[in-house]
């Protein structure tokens, strides 16, 4: 299983929650954002029960049963209207339907009418403390729950503050217009401000939290998709690096075997046996790439490069020792050797090639240099590559186009803090230099 599959499994399985009994129920089938949304919705539906219990029921102990019953019906109707408006408003915040403008206005009108009823009730019994308490409870309760629900249907801090300020200011003006004494009105207004502001804050915070959970879930899905894309890029790059050199060697040895066979030379059989061995090795390496376990070994790559170039008639000298280098550094530098060797075979007209590994000025430096660059410079039809010769292009300067060879090597080296330079030297030579900082090296034998 590849890295992306593991990451996708890690990200995708968290929301597949199961009940203790092992079977997935209604709640277990919901994703994490869906659970938060359900909790938020039912919280606002529960506010309707709270409004009836906290505002409607106490009326029966404060005023007569007849008046209390009629007022309780108003409170219940207001609570149900708030619940329906909250549901529509939450749908709007999630982008599932249009903003419920008419429903918001209707709730505002109903809340205002009930507030007027509460003020009239209080004015009719100025000397009855029970009635005054009932009127105040009805006024503050209805305005508070109404304000909290209205703020669900607006967006932005200014709009929320405008709703709260409008409710408080309207309450003060309405009280004075109905003949309520100024001191009493000034006492009621702050109470309405605190209660309605608290519920408005609760509503705004709930919507913000719900949006944040959905955004985090989307970010998690995006991260999983990026992990899949990254794994695909890794696979494509590794497959290119693995098959590039091996196919070049197979083509070279097959051509040599054909020439030997035409001349009746018995060495043709040995060359085809070598082709068969390389093909089987390529098959194994491709499987390793798919599994995501493959790492290039620098020492093996140096030996392989020397052998392959020698078989192609190119004298290859390898200097230095890769012993003591960490695995990740060997892997990065091994890919440089592999890519450079591939392109010397594929694009070059080289007669000699030198590969060196050394430690200098706090860095591990790998150098691959070959001749034949000038003799093959006339053909520019190749891809962006590392290694001198036909079609070799560093991707730097005018006309250079970034290709998989150079870009892939730079990505690998950047993972260990390294850098890559490639270009012509003295006209007919091409040099590739990969540098990795010494802090990434634990123990190096020069």
Phi, psi and omega in degrees: 000131184284172180299315181298320179297320178296317180294319180296321177296319180297318183282328189274342187268350184295327185275353181273064184281147180238154178285162181303331180284351177100341179263146183276122178263191180301315180289322182292334180282348181278146173284171179300313176299323178296323177293318179296320179295318178298318179298318180295315180298313183289336174295316180288329173293325179292334176301329178296320177294319180297318181297316179295318182289322185272335184248314186283314185294320180298343181297330183291336178266357185248330179229177180297156184299322181296309180294317181299321179297315180295319179293322179296325176296318178298316180296318180296317178297319178296319180296317178295321178295320177297320180295315179295319179295320179298319179297314179295321181293321178293323174299321179294318180296332177272001177077021183268342178204171182287161179298129183281068186297312182297319180294323178295317178296319179297317177297320178297319180293315180297318179298319179295317180297318178293324176297320177297317178301318180296318180292320178296319178299320180291324181288332181285338180231068184292338183260358182261109183295324179297316179293319177299318178295319178296318180296317180295317179300315180296316182297307183293317182296311182295317179296322182293308180294325177295317179296314179302322179287321180298324181292341175292334184266008177238164183228130178108146183296320181297318179295320179296313178298325179295320179296313181296314180296322179295320179294314181294314179295319178297322177297317180296315180295318181296319178298314180294324180292329180270008174090013177289138180301143183302316179301317179295321179295320180290335176282320182291322184302313177296326178297317178296321180299313182293314183291310181291323177296321178296315179291326177296318177297319179299317180294314181296317180296322180296317179294318179299317180296318179297315178298321181295321180294318178295320179294320177295322179294320177295321178295322178295319178294320177297319179297321178294318178295322177295323177297320177296316179297320178297320179294322178295318178297318178299316181297314180297318180295314181294321180295320177298315182293322181290309188281336183301305182292316184297320178293325177296317179294318179299316179297318181295313181290326177295317178299318178296319179297321178298314180297318180293322180294320178298331179269000179074025182274135179290344180296344179299324179296318179297321179295320180289327174296321177294321176299317178298318179296317181294323179297317178294320178297321178297320178299317179294318181294323177297320177297321179295323178297316180298320180286343180079018184258358191280132172227136179284136177259123187297317181296319178293322180293322178296315179294319179294320179297316180297318181293316182294315181294322177297320178296332179273004180082018180253121179291126183235128178245126180246126179235155179092174183222137180268005182296139176093350179283140176299160184299317183293327178287316177300320180297313181297313180289327177299322177293327177296314179300315182297313182293318180295317178297317179303316185281335171295318178291317189279319189249344190269169173232047191276152172248335180222150177214137179236132179237128182224143175237127181208163175251125182211127174054046175076017180225151168266124186241126174250127181237129174237119184227134179222157175265187178086004182291320184289323182295333182254009187290343183290338182260117182245025185275358184278181180273170173296125188213174175243122185125136188279153175133202185298128176076000180289137182208127181286346184080006181246147180091182183292139178080348181287137179240128181296131179238180187290329183296299184293316181297317180297318180294320179296324177296317180295317181291325180296333179295335178246021177076017184266178180218161183228136174232139180212136180175172181284148179226125177056033171083300188255007179241151178235132186233136174242126181235119176249130184236132177235130181300146181298326179305337179278355183254128181276316183204114186242134174255115184287000000 
